[in-house]
Amino acid sequence: MIRCNLSRILGEKKLKIADIANGTSLHRNTLTALYRETAQRIELSAVDELCEFLNCSVGELFERVEEDNK
């Protein structure tokens, strides 16, 4: 499973979803889905823009974690 660390990064940088929406061309709904980890897909251009705005790498924003098969 792919985990999005947007909520953690925003907390560390003391930013809000609105700050990213205002500073990028990304739609608030896209950012909210990433923040809540409900997004099913995202454009690579959006990932690039988000990483540039947050000054982070793709590996910091997303990580692969093992799923519990219980």
Backbone as a chain_set.jsonl record, in Angstrom:
{"seq": "MIRCNLSRILGEKKLKIADIANGTSLHRNTLTALYRETAQRIELSAVDELCEFLNCSVGELFERVEEDNK", "coords": {"N": [[0.848, -1.167, 0.0], [0.461, 2.273, -0.686], [1.441, 5.01, 1.137], [0.589, 8.325, 1.883], [2.317, 11.07, 3.013], [1.445, 13.649, 3.418], [-0.136, 14.945, 5.405], [1.493, 14.776, 7.682], [3.754, 16.199, 6.834], [2.649, 18.733, 6.377], [1.924, 19.385, 8.995], [4.457, 19.502, 10.223], [5.567, 21.664, 8.858], [3.848, 23.59, 9.51], [1.676, 24.321, 7.836], [-1.337, 24.768, 5.883], [-3.914, 23.109, 3.987], [-5.115, 25.009, 2.388], [-3.041, 26.844, 2.06], [-1.331, 25.515, 0.293], [-3.052, 25.163, -1.89], [-3.455, 27.831, -2.617], [-0.862, 28.525, -3.328], [-0.162, 26.97, -5.458], [-1.193, 25.351, -8.546], [-2.857, 23.351, -7.896], [-5.904, 21.68, -7.162], [-8.103, 22.114, -4.414], [-9.658, 19.882, -3.677], [-8.155, 17.72, -4.637], [-5.879, 17.941, -3.036], [-7.016, 17.554, -0.503], [-7.893, 14.9, -0.709], [-5.418, 13.604, -0.89], [-4.348, 14.356, 1.586], [-6.1, 13.073, 3.358], [-5.615, 10.517, 2.643], [-7.203, 9.194, 0.764], [-7.079, 9.293, -1.918], [-7.148, 7.849, -5.144], [-5.685, 7.988, -7.431], [-3.139, 10.057, -8.922], [-1.884, 12.725, -10.848], [1.35, 12.828, -12.336], [2.448, 15.313, -12.788], [1.176, 16.819, -10.856], [2.215, 15.696, -8.531], [4.868, 16.454, -8.854], [4.621, 19.278, -8.751], [3.637, 19.586, -6.16], [5.742, 18.521, -4.61], [7.727, 20.372, -5.276], [6.649, 22.754, -4.207], [6.553, 22.09, -1.471], [9.171, 21.598, -1.023], [10.332, 18.995, -0.97], [11.153, 15.506, -1.463], [9.879, 12.949, -3.702], [9.966, 10.531, -2.382], [9.829, 11.331, 0.251], [7.276, 12.335, 0.383], [5.61, 10.221, -0.408], [5.337, 6.793, 0.587], [5.952, 3.275, 0.562], [4.198, 0.839, 2.282], [3.795, -2.183, 4.101], [0.793, -4.074, 3.927], [-1.534, -5.079, 6.41], [-2.652, -8.294, 6.484], [-4.822, -9.324, 7.92]], "CA": [[0.0, 0.0, 0.0], [1.206, 3.522, -0.743], [1.005, 5.974, 2.16], [0.914, 9.719, 1.597], [2.735, 11.749, 4.243], [1.124, 15.066, 3.314], [-0.614, 15.49, 6.683], [2.65, 14.916, 8.56], [4.597, 17.281, 6.312], [1.965, 20.001, 6.647], [2.049, 19.638, 10.425], [5.836, 19.898, 10.509], [5.833, 22.974, 8.259], [2.775, 24.484, 9.976], [0.938, 24.779, 6.666], [-2.693, 24.26, 5.705], [-4.248, 22.756, 2.609], [-5.384, 26.268, 1.678], [-1.754, 27.453, 1.699], [-0.851, 24.834, -0.912], [-3.985, 25.483, -2.975], [-3.189, 29.208, -3.038], [0.489, 28.656, -3.841], [0.032, 26.081, -6.605], [-2.38, 25.22, -9.394], [-3.556, 22.135, -7.474], [-7.241, 21.903, -6.647], [-8.261, 21.785, -2.997], [-10.18, 18.509, -3.561], [-7.01, 16.824, -4.835], [-5.045, 18.027, -1.834], [-7.754, 16.946, 0.605], [-7.844, 13.448, -0.904], [-4.073, 13.175, -0.513], [-4.216, 14.574, 3.029], [-6.889, 12.035, 4.044], [-5.181, 9.239, 2.077], [-8.31, 8.561, 0.051], [-6.841, 9.447, -3.357], [-6.922, 6.608, -5.886], [-4.666, 8.26, -8.45], [-2.702, 11.463, -8.983], [-1.04, 13.016, -12.0], [2.756, 13.047, -11.996], [2.697, 16.761, -12.766], [0.697, 17.295, -9.55], [3.218, 15.256, -7.552], [6.031, 17.323, -9.053], [4.304, 20.617, -8.251], [3.516, 19.49, -4.711], [7.095, 18.366, -4.068], [8.439, 21.647, -5.442], [6.105, 23.708, -3.239], [6.908, 21.663, -0.113], [10.618, 21.395, -0.977], [10.568, 17.623, -0.501], [11.289, 14.524, -2.533], [8.739, 12.046, -3.853], [10.115, 9.529, -1.331], [9.374, 11.905, 1.524], [5.84, 12.542, 0.285], [4.965, 8.91, -0.503], [6.136, 5.627, 0.971], [5.259, 1.997, 0.437], [4.148, 0.105, 3.541], [3.144, -3.492, 4.008], [-0.571, -4.124, 4.424], [-1.866, -6.172, 7.329], [-3.613, -9.208, 5.839], [-5.556, -10.021, 8.977]], "C": [[0.9, 1.239, 0.0], [0.612, 4.482, 0.287], [1.477, 7.362, 1.747], [1.186, 10.423, 2.921], [2.414, 13.243, 4.232], [0.689, 15.653, 4.655], [0.546, 15.708, 7.65], [3.522, 16.088, 8.132], [3.956, 18.643, 6.581], [2.057, 20.362, 8.119], [3.441, 20.139, 10.791], [6.133, 21.319, 10.015], [4.802, 24.02, 8.676], [2.049, 25.15, 8.811], [-0.457, 24.169, 6.669], [-2.896, 23.909, 4.244], [-4.479, 24.022, 1.792], [-4.097, 26.958, 1.251], [-1.211, 26.84, 0.411], [-1.747, 25.175, -2.097], [-3.744, 26.89, -3.505], [-1.821, 29.374, -3.689], [0.798, 27.796, -5.049], [-1.216, 26.112, -7.475], [-3.211, 23.998, -8.999], [-4.898, 22.478, -6.84], [-7.329, 21.414, -5.202], [-8.78, 20.348, -2.805], [-9.068, 17.471, -3.723], [-6.151, 16.786, -3.584], [-5.719, 17.375, -0.637], [-7.733, 15.426, 0.502], [-6.469, 12.89, -0.545], [-3.881, 13.272, 0.992], [-4.916, 13.459, 3.811], [-6.533, 10.624, 3.59], [-6.33, 8.467, 1.453], [-8.14, 8.648, -1.459], [-6.553, 8.092, -3.987], [-5.848, 6.766, -6.952], [-4.315, 9.747, -8.415], [-1.777, 11.611, -10.186], [0.401, 13.274, -11.538], [3.09, 14.534, -11.953], [2.237, 17.36, -11.432], [1.676, 16.907, -8.453], [4.441, 16.157, -7.635], [5.78, 18.712, -8.476], [4.216, 20.637, -6.726], [4.881, 19.364, -4.055], [7.888, 19.657, -4.176], [7.957, 22.657, -4.406], [6.559, 23.381, -1.822], [8.41, 21.485, 0.076], [10.955, 20.022, -0.384], [10.713, 16.709, -1.712], [10.024, 13.669, -2.599], [8.767, 10.993, -2.746], [9.729, 10.034, 0.051], [7.857, 12.051, 1.545], [5.077, 11.219, 0.291], [5.907, 7.822, -0.023], [5.288, 4.376, 0.812], [5.352, 1.284, 1.774], [3.419, -1.209, 3.32], [1.736, -3.415, 4.582], [-0.708, -5.286, 5.404], [-2.933, -7.03, 6.657], [-4.381, -10.004, 6.871], [-7.031, -10.054, 8.701]], "O": [[1.968, 1.243, 0.613], [-0.595, 4.726, 0.291], [2.616, 7.545, 1.318], [0.368, 10.371, 3.839], [3.04, 14.017, 4.956], [1.11, 16.756, 5.004], [0.58, 16.713, 8.359], [3.973, 16.873, 8.966], [4.639, 19.591, 6.967], [2.249, 21.53, 8.457], [3.589, 21.081, 11.57], [6.853, 22.076, 10.665], [4.866, 25.176, 8.259], [1.835, 26.362, 8.796], [-0.722, 23.187, 7.363], [-2.146, 24.352, 3.374], [-4.078, 24.094, 0.63], [-4.056, 27.591, 0.196], [-0.696, 27.548, -0.455], [-1.251, 25.448, -3.19], [-3.82, 27.118, -4.712], [-1.636, 30.268, -4.515], [1.892, 27.875, -5.608], [-2.179, 26.817, -7.171], [-4.165, 23.649, -9.694], [-5.014, 23.44, -6.082], [-6.703, 20.422, -4.828], [-8.374, 19.673, -1.859], [-9.05, 16.46, -3.02], [-5.745, 15.716, -3.132], [-5.057, 16.712, 0.16], [-7.574, 14.737, 1.51], [-6.373, 11.814, 0.044], [-3.313, 12.369, 1.607], [-4.386, 12.964, 4.805], [-7.087, 9.648, 4.095], [-6.424, 7.248, 1.591], [-8.971, 8.129, -2.205], [-5.806, 7.285, -3.432], [-5.184, 5.801, -7.329], [-5.093, 10.576, -7.943], [-0.987, 10.718, -10.49], [0.63, 13.864, -10.482], [3.93, 14.959, -11.16], [2.847, 18.308, -10.937], [1.94, 17.696, -7.545], [4.985, 16.575, -6.613], [6.639, 19.262, -7.786], [4.664, 21.586, -6.083], [5.152, 20.026, -3.053], [8.641, 20.001, -3.264], [8.771, 23.345, -3.791], [6.908, 24.279, -1.055], [8.877, 21.25, 1.191], [11.74, 19.901, 0.556], [10.428, 17.103, -2.842], [9.209, 13.667, -1.677], [7.719, 10.606, -2.229], [9.345, 9.251, 0.92], [7.226, 11.91, 2.593], [4.024, 11.108, 0.918], [7.122, 7.913, -0.2], [4.062, 4.42, 0.915], [6.437, 1.136, 2.336], [2.542, -1.321, 2.463], [1.512, -2.766, 5.604], [-0.079, -6.332, 5.245], [-4.001, -6.53, 6.303], [-4.572, -11.211, 6.723], [-7.795, -10.605, 9.495]]}, "num_chains": 1, "name": "protein.A"}
